[in-house]
Amino acid sequence: MARKQSDYLAALLAEDEETASPSPSAAPAAPIAPAVIDNTPSARPSGVAEDAAPAPRADPAPAPAPAQSPRAASPGLGPLRGTTLLNRESALARVASGEVRQVTQLLLDPARVRVWAGNARSYAHLSEESCRELIDSIIAEGGQKVPAVVRRLEGDPAYDYEVIAGTRRHWSIAWLRANSYPQFQFLAQVAQLDDEAAFRLADLENRARKDVSDLERARNYALALKDHYGNHLTRMAERLKLSKGWLSKMLRVATIPDAVIAAFASPADVQLKPGYALAQALDDKNAQALILKEARQIAREQDAARSGGRPMLASAEVLQRLLAAPSAGQAPRGPLFVWDAPATGRCAVSVLSAGRQGVTLKLHNGTGATTEDLVEGVRAALEALESQGKGMQR
């Protein structure tokens, strides 16, 4: 992953300190870092008592340099007691003041940890194949090295914690424990987060993951918009530091019905750009019925291919068929209006389409029409559309 999980959490909580007042259910917004305390055992020169007083001198001659202790003479033996105690007091003072917060990491039984429902990743779609690389890494390293982020649960007899970030790590450890590696445990960092902060933390992690599909994120954003931001798109975009336009497109993708998603070999095939075009096509009620009909047909073909062990239809082909469904079987339409050049009688200006987005005109080459003729042809085309109720909206 791009950064350690603790970095995400630290950045998130540091941002909360600047942009939002703390809530009773959320942890104080302070940077998180482990409190480092020097526990190196102290050493002193042999035969010297801790409270021994120096013997009085009979002459004012300069005192000889004190004998160097074995620890001071050996750089690798560490600091003396005075330095050690100062380090301990300083570290403890920083923890007490809130400048540094100790991070709690636990080794947990994954069976006692559930996945937070607000996470974008679909736990049901995880498999040995999709987690194979992570599983192999955990085996090779002798356990999970990067902790997940969890929060403590109260009043749930079945679970003690829930995963905020680290769903694949949880699934992989659970799978390994059930498949010949019972010694592995789920490494987790415990945090106190309200639901909105938990959502932002999970979203930060998902942005660094290529295997979280645009559709998963889009639907997660749609739920969060209602649950955490009161359906205020601008507020959500500001909190997530995302473009409002980009977020709006993601929310449109989230509206694609499950019956259409079923036409794809996998929900992960629905990416933002083509998904947005499909969502726009579904806005037309007449087109929606035809797209749904074609989607059901494609879904049957996909199921037959899957059960027969044959290659399934690629996402590009599925998308092409769905977008073409509204016009399938219809005779090609000609121009809405044609204007011929006076000198040659050839078509010089034609109207290809007229709708809410505007009027599409085509000026033809090689017709012998002058500039004045073409201006006249455009004027005639606009007047004809106006008489049909399809003119330019002013």
C-alpha positions as CSV (number, residue, x, y, z in Angstrom):
1,M,0.0,0.0,0.0
2,A,1.1,3.6,-0.6
3,R,1.4,4.5,3.1
4,K,1.2,2.8,6.4
5,Q,-2.2,2.7,7.9
6,S,-1.1,4.7,10.9
7,D,-0.2,7.6,8.5
8,Y,-3.7,7.7,7.2
9,L,-5.2,7.8,10.7
10,A,-2.7,10.4,11.9
11,A,-3.5,12.6,8.8
12,L,-7.2,12.2,9.3
13,L,-7.3,13.1,12.9
14,A,-4.8,16.0,12.5
15,E,-7.2,17.4,9.9
16,D,-10.1,17.1,12.3
17,E,-8.2,19.2,14.8
18,E,-8.1,22.0,12.2
19,T,-11.5,21.8,10.5
20,A,-14.0,20.4,13.1
21,S,-14.7,20.7,16.8
22,P,-14.4,17.3,18.6
23,S,-17.6,15.3,19.3
24,P,-18.1,13.3,22.5
25,S,-17.9,10.0,20.5
26,A,-14.8,10.9,18.6
27,A,-11.2,10.8,19.8
28,P,-9.4,14.1,20.3
29,A,-7.9,15.3,17.0
30,A,-4.2,14.9,17.7
31,P,-1.4,13.3,15.7
32,I,-0.9,9.7,16.5
33,A,2.5,8.3,17.1
34,P,3.9,5.7,19.5
35,A,5.3,7.1,22.7
36,V,8.9,6.1,22.8
37,I,10.3,5.5,26.3
38,D,13.9,4.6,26.9
39,N,14.0,1.6,29.2
40,T,17.7,1.0,28.9
41,P,19.0,-0.2,32.3
42,S,21.3,2.3,34.1
43,A,24.9,1.6,35.1
44,R,27.3,3.3,37.4
45,P,31.0,2.8,38.2
46,S,31.8,-0.1,40.4
47,G,32.2,0.7,44.2
48,V,30.7,4.2,44.1
49,A,27.6,4.8,46.3
50,E,24.7,6.7,44.8
51,D,24.7,9.3,47.6
52,A,28.5,9.4,48.4
53,A,29.8,12.9,49.1
54,P,33.1,14.1,47.7
55,A,36.0,14.1,50.1
56,P,37.4,17.6,51.2
57,R,40.6,18.7,49.6
58,A,43.5,20.3,51.6
59,D,44.9,22.4,48.8
60,P,43.4,24.5,46.1
61,A,45.0,22.6,43.3
62,P,42.7,21.7,40.4
63,A,40.8,18.5,40.9
64,P,41.9,15.7,38.6
65,A,39.6,14.6,35.9
66,P,37.1,12.0,37.2
67,A,37.6,8.4,36.2
68,Q,35.5,7.5,33.2
69,S,32.9,4.9,33.9
70,P,32.9,1.7,31.9
71,R,29.6,2.8,30.2
72,A,30.9,6.2,29.2
73,A,34.0,4.6,27.8
74,S,31.9,2.3,25.7
75,P,29.7,4.2,23.3
76,G,27.5,1.1,22.6
77,L,26.4,0.7,26.3
78,G,23.9,3.6,26.3
79,P,23.3,6.7,28.4
80,L,23.8,7.0,32.2
81,R,20.9,7.0,34.6
82,G,20.4,10.8,34.6
83,T,19.9,10.9,30.8
84,T,17.6,7.8,30.9
85,L,15.4,9.3,33.6
86,L,15.2,12.6,31.7
87,N,14.2,10.8,28.6
88,R,11.5,8.8,30.4
89,E,10.1,11.9,32.1
90,S,10.1,13.8,28.8
91,A,8.3,11.0,26.9
92,L,5.7,10.6,29.6
93,A,5.1,14.4,29.8
94,R,4.5,14.4,26.0
95,V,2.0,11.6,26.3
96,A,0.2,13.3,29.2
97,S,0.0,16.7,27.4
98,G,-1.5,15.1,24.3
99,E,1.4,16.0,22.0
100,V,2.0,12.3,21.5
101,R,-0.6,9.6,21.8
102,Q,0.2,6.0,22.3
103,V,-1.1,3.7,19.7
104,T,-2.8,0.5,20.8
105,Q,-2.2,-2.5,18.6
106,L,-3.7,-5.8,19.3
107,L,-3.6,-9.4,18.0
108,L,-7.2,-10.4,17.5
109,D,-9.2,-13.5,16.6
110,P,-10.8,-12.4,13.2
111,A,-13.9,-14.4,14.2
112,R,-14.5,-11.8,17.0
113,V,-14.1,-8.9,14.5
114,R,-16.8,-7.8,12.0
115,V,-16.5,-5.5,9.0
116,W,-18.0,-2.0,9.3
117,A,-21.0,-1.7,7.1
118,G,-19.9,1.8,6.0
119,N,-16.8,0.5,4.1
120,A,-16.9,0.6,0.3
121,R,-15.3,-2.8,-0.3
122,S,-17.8,-5.7,-0.8
123,Y,-16.7,-8.4,1.6
124,A,-18.9,-10.9,-0.2
125,H,-16.9,-10.5,-3.4
126,L,-13.6,-11.2,-1.8
127,S,-12.1,-14.6,-2.6
128,E,-8.9,-16.6,-2.5
129,E,-8.1,-15.5,-6.0
130,S,-8.6,-11.8,-5.4
131,C,-6.6,-12.0,-2.1
132,R,-3.9,-14.4,-3.4
133,E,-1.1,-11.9,-3.4
134,L,-1.8,-10.7,0.1
135,I,-2.2,-14.2,1.4
136,D,1.2,-15.2,0.0
137,S,2.8,-12.1,1.5
138,I,1.4,-12.9,5.0
139,I,2.7,-16.5,4.7
140,A,6.2,-15.3,3.5
141,E,6.5,-12.7,6.3
142,G,5.3,-15.0,9.0
143,G,2.2,-12.9,9.8
144,Q,0.4,-9.7,9.1
145,K,2.8,-6.7,9.2
146,V,0.6,-3.7,8.4
147,P,-2.1,-3.3,11.0
148,A,-5.8,-2.7,10.1
149,V,-7.8,0.0,11.9
150,V,-10.6,-1.1,14.1
151,R,-12.9,0.5,16.7
152,R,-14.2,-1.2,19.8
153,L,-17.8,-2.4,20.0
154,E,-20.1,-2.2,23.0
155,G,-23.1,-4.4,23.7
156,D,-22.5,-6.9,20.8
157,P,-22.0,-10.4,22.3
158,A,-20.8,-11.8,18.9
159,Y,-18.1,-9.2,18.2
160,D,-15.6,-7.1,20.1
161,Y,-14.3,-4.9,17.3
162,E,-15.2,-3.8,13.8
163,V,-12.9,-3.1,10.8
164,I,-12.8,0.4,9.6
165,A,-9.9,0.0,7.2
166,G,-8.3,-3.4,6.3
167,T,-11.1,-5.6,5.0
168,R,-8.8,-7.7,2.8
169,R,-6.4,-8.2,5.6
170,H,-9.2,-9.4,7.8
171,W,-10.5,-11.8,5.1
172,S,-7.0,-13.1,4.4
173,I,-6.2,-13.9,8.0
174,A,-9.6,-15.6,8.5
175,W,-9.0,-17.7,5.4
176,L,-5.5,-18.6,6.5
177,R,-6.7,-19.7,10.0
178,A,-9.2,-21.9,8.3
179,N,-6.7,-23.3,5.9
180,S,-3.7,-24.8,7.8
181,Y,-2.4,-21.6,9.5
182,P,-4.3,-21.4,12.8
183,Q,-1.4,-19.5,14.4
184,F,-2.0,-16.3,12.4
185,Q,-3.8,-13.5,14.2
186,F,-5.4,-10.3,13.0
187,L,-3.1,-7.3,13.7
188,A,-5.2,-4.2,14.4
189,Q,-4.7,-0.7,15.6
190,V,-7.6,0.5,17.8
191,A,-9.0,4.0,17.2
192,Q,-11.9,6.1,18.5
193,L,-13.8,7.4,15.5
194,D,-17.4,8.5,14.9
195,D,-19.0,7.3,11.7
196,E,-18.2,10.3,9.5
197,A,-14.5,10.2,10.5
198,A,-14.5,6.4,10.0
199,F,-15.9,6.9,6.5
200,R,-13.2,9.4,5.6
201,L,-10.5,7.1,6.9
202,A,-11.9,4.1,4.9
203,D,-12.2,6.3,1.8
204,L,-8.5,7.4,2.1
205,E,-7.4,3.8,2.1
206,N,-9.7,2.9,-0.8
207,R,-8.3,5.6,-3.0
208,A,-4.9,3.9,-2.8
209,R,-6.4,0.5,-3.7
210,K,-6.9,-0.4,-7.4
211,D,-9.0,-3.4,-6.6
212,V,-11.9,-1.3,-5.1
213,S,-14.1,-0.7,-8.1
214,D,-15.7,2.6,-9.1
215,L,-19.1,1.1,-8.6
216,E,-18.3,0.1,-5.0
217,R,-17.0,3.6,-4.2
218,A,-19.9,5.2,-6.0
219,R,-22.5,3.3,-4.0
220,N,-20.5,3.9,-0.8
221,Y,-20.5,7.7,-1.5
222,A,-24.3,7.6,-2.2
223,L,-25.0,6.1,1.2
224,A,-22.5,8.4,3.0
225,L,-24.1,11.5,1.3
226,K,-27.4,10.6,3.1
227,D,-26.0,9.2,6.3
228,H,-23.2,11.7,7.1
229,Y,-23.7,14.9,5.1
230,G,-27.5,15.4,5.0
231,N,-27.5,15.1,1.2
232,H,-25.3,18.2,0.9
233,L,-23.0,17.4,-2.0
234,T,-20.9,20.5,-1.5
235,R,-20.2,19.8,2.1
236,M,-19.3,16.2,1.3
237,A,-16.9,17.2,-1.4
238,E,-15.2,19.7,0.9
239,R,-14.8,17.1,3.7
240,L,-13.3,14.5,1.3
241,K,-11.3,17.1,-0.6
242,L,-12.8,16.0,-3.9
243,S,-14.0,17.8,-7.0
244,K,-17.7,18.5,-6.7
245,G,-18.1,17.6,-10.4
246,W,-16.2,14.3,-10.1
247,L,-18.2,13.4,-7.0
248,S,-21.5,14.2,-8.8
249,K,-20.6,11.8,-11.6
250,M,-19.8,9.1,-9.1
251,L,-23.2,9.5,-7.5
252,R,-24.8,9.2,-10.9
253,V,-23.0,5.9,-11.4
254,A,-24.5,4.7,-8.1
255,T,-28.0,5.0,-9.6
256,I,-27.5,2.2,-12.1
257,P,-29.9,-0.5,-11.1
258,D,-28.8,-4.0,-10.2
259,A,-30.6,-5.5,-13.2
260,V,-28.2,-3.6,-15.5
261,I,-25.1,-4.4,-13.4
262,A,-26.0,-8.1,-13.7
263,A,-25.2,-7.9,-17.4
264,F,-21.5,-7.4,-16.7
265,A,-19.2,-10.3,-15.9
266,S,-18.3,-8.5,-12.6
267,P,-19.5,-5.4,-10.9
268,A,-15.9,-4.3,-11.0
269,D,-16.3,-3.9,-14.8
270,V,-18.4,-0.8,-14.3
271,Q,-16.0,2.1,-14.3
272,L,-16.7,5.8,-13.9
273,K,-16.5,7.1,-17.5
274,P,-18.6,4.4,-19.3
275,G,-20.8,4.0,-16.2
276,Y,-21.6,7.7,-16.3
277,A,-22.6,7.4,-19.9
278,L,-24.9,4.5,-19.1
279,A,-26.5,6.3,-16.2
280,Q,-27.3,9.2,-18.5
281,A,-28.9,6.9,-21.1
282,L,-31.1,5.4,-18.3
283,D,-32.5,8.9,-17.5
284,D,-34.7,8.6,-20.6
285,K,-37.7,6.5,-19.6
286,N,-38.3,5.0,-23.0
287,A,-34.6,4.1,-23.4
288,Q,-34.5,2.7,-19.8
289,A,-37.1,0.0,-20.6
290,L,-35.1,-1.1,-23.7
291,I,-31.8,-1.0,-21.9
292,L,-33.2,-3.2,-19.0
293,K,-34.6,-5.7,-21.6
294,E,-31.2,-6.0,-23.2
295,A,-29.5,-6.2,-19.9
296,R,-31.6,-9.2,-18.9
297,Q,-30.8,-10.9,-22.2
298,I,-27.1,-10.3,-21.7
299,A,-27.2,-11.6,-18.1
300,R,-28.7,-14.9,-19.4
301,E,-25.9,-15.2,-21.9
302,Q,-23.3,-14.4,-19.1
303,D,-24.8,-17.1,-16.8
304,A,-24.7,-19.7,-19.6
305,A,-21.1,-18.8,-20.4
306,R,-20.1,-19.0,-16.7
307,S,-21.8,-22.4,-16.1
308,G,-20.3,-23.8,-19.4
309,G,-16.8,-22.6,-18.6
310,R,-16.7,-20.3,-21.6
311,P,-15.3,-16.8,-21.7
312,M,-17.8,-14.2,-20.6
313,L,-18.6,-11.1,-22.6
314,A,-16.1,-8.2,-22.1
315,S,-17.3,-5.0,-20.5
316,A,-16.8,-3.0,-23.6
317,E,-19.1,-5.3,-25.6
318,V,-21.7,-5.3,-22.9
319,L,-21.7,-1.5,-22.7
320,Q,-22.0,-1.2,-26.5
321,R,-25.0,-3.4,-26.6
322,L,-26.7,-1.6,-23.7
323,L,-26.2,1.8,-25.1
324,A,-27.3,0.7,-28.6
325,A,-30.5,-1.0,-27.3
326,P,-32.8,2.1,-27.6
327,S,-32.1,2.5,-31.3
328,A,-31.8,-1.3,-32.2
329,G,-34.3,-2.3,-34.9
330,Q,-35.2,1.3,-35.8
331,A,-34.8,2.5,-39.3
332,P,-32.1,5.1,-39.7
333,R,-33.4,8.6,-39.6
334,G,-32.6,11.2,-42.2
335,P,-31.9,14.9,-41.6
336,L,-34.6,17.0,-40.0
337,F,-34.2,19.7,-42.6
338,V,-32.4,20.1,-45.9
339,W,-31.6,23.3,-47.8
340,D,-30.2,23.2,-51.3
341,A,-27.8,25.6,-52.9
342,P,-29.7,27.9,-55.4
343,A,-27.0,27.6,-58.1
344,T,-26.5,23.8,-58.2
345,G,-29.5,22.3,-56.4
346,R,-27.2,20.3,-54.1
347,C,-27.7,19.9,-50.4
348,A,-25.7,22.7,-48.8
349,V,-27.2,22.9,-45.2
350,S,-28.9,20.1,-43.2
351,V,-30.1,19.7,-39.6
352,L,-28.9,16.5,-38.1
353,S,-30.6,16.8,-34.7
354,A,-32.4,19.2,-32.4
355,G,-33.0,18.8,-28.7
356,R,-32.5,20.1,-25.2
357,Q,-28.7,20.3,-25.7
358,G,-29.0,22.4,-28.9
359,V,-29.2,22.1,-32.7
360,T,-26.7,20.2,-34.9
361,L,-26.2,21.7,-38.3
362,K,-24.0,20.4,-41.2
363,L,-22.6,22.6,-43.9
364,H,-21.7,20.5,-46.9
365,N,-18.7,21.0,-49.1
366,G,-18.6,21.1,-52.9
367,T,-22.1,22.4,-53.4
368,G,-21.3,25.7,-55.1
369,A,-22.9,27.7,-52.3
370,T,-21.4,31.1,-51.4
371,T,-21.0,32.3,-47.9
372,E,-24.1,34.4,-48.3
373,D,-26.0,31.3,-49.5
374,L,-24.9,29.3,-46.5
375,V,-26.0,32.1,-44.1
376,E,-29.4,32.1,-45.9
377,G,-29.5,28.3,-45.6
378,V,-28.8,28.4,-41.8
379,R,-31.5,31.0,-41.4
380,A,-34.0,28.9,-43.3
381,A,-33.1,25.9,-41.2
382,L,-33.7,27.7,-37.9
383,E,-37.0,29.1,-39.1
384,A,-38.1,25.6,-40.1
385,L,-37.3,24.2,-36.7
386,E,-39.1,27.1,-35.0
387,S,-42.2,26.3,-37.0
388,Q,-42.0,22.6,-35.8
389,G,-41.6,23.7,-32.1
390,K,-37.9,22.5,-32.1
391,G,-36.3,25.9,-32.4
392,M,-33.4,27.3,-30.3
393,Q,-34.4,28.0,-26.7
394,R,-33.8,31.6,-25.7
